[in-house]
Amino acid sequence: MPSILSQEQVVQFHQDGLVIVRGLFDPEETALLRRAMEEDPQVRDHILDRLDANGAATRISLWNRAGDSVYGLAARCERVVDTMAALLGGPVYHFQSKLTAKEPLVGGAWEWHQDYGYWYHNGCLFPHLASIMLALDRTTRDNGCLQLVRGSNRLGRIDHVPIEGSKDQVVADPARMAHLTKSLDIVYAELEPGDAVIFHCNTLHQSAQNRSPNRRWTFLACYNRVDNDTVIRDHGRYYVPLETVPDGAIKAAGLKFASGAEDFTSKPFVPKVRESA
């Protein structure tokens, strides 16, 4: 099927580095995905705490393959894969998926970064990657919704440096970020369950700690263009053919859990970067 985006939304993605899609998944599909994230033993057993500079944690679970689970089918369904291929300009493969779980009152922050600031070190030569983040809960400014710098996809890759007090994250050069956030708009991705935001791998983004009484869980699927396959093979994010499924496959599968093909990761990838000059 063709991209679900209008021509105006495609232009917006390339200009702004992001586009918000309302109601990408309907309530039944979203409920299945939410329950899978809550109940699947493989997701639960691979939960990792990713600490911010203040020691607060975002709970994450990461896997490299899109299998036959309900969330694997969501990452392989035509409306998602064909849209990502259209935005990236060619056939894509599934690069990674993850759950990000900010729990009420204690959920940690993500500092300013580009995904390509990480994925460059996985051996992706070009920034031909993008992510789609689906809201499983209502996401607001109060519970730490994603913040994205409009137009930062056109900056190129920015140097990332270690964060003092955190071994789990790196941060886009703070001196440069101070100028960028003064000259470019920040978009708050406030979403209802089933809404999604699609963003380019060079789009700068962060999220604040969750100090609200409301949980903020999201499901992300990331895609790389096939002709941009990684030149490094010491991780599981290299090209594996992606078989798309009809959009109806999600509901047809029901609450289907991981089958063992997902290649869950046991620790988050943090690139070794130099201190800023």
FENHU-V397954 format. One record per helix or strand of 3 or more residues. SS is the DSSP state (@ for helix, = for strand). FROM is the first residue (numbers start at 0). TO is the last residue. If there is no record, write none. Layout:
# FENHU-V397954
[[SS,FROM,TO] [SS,FROM,TO]]
This chain:
# FENHU-V397954
[[@,6,15] [=,17,20] [@,26,38] [@,40,44] [=,47,50] [=,56,62] [@,69,75] [@,77,87] [=,91,101] [=,109,112] [@,115,121] [=,128,134] [=,145,148] [@,151,153] [=,159,162] [=,165,171] [@,173,182] [=,185,187] [=,195,199] [=,204,206] [=,215,224] [@,225,227] [@,248,252]]
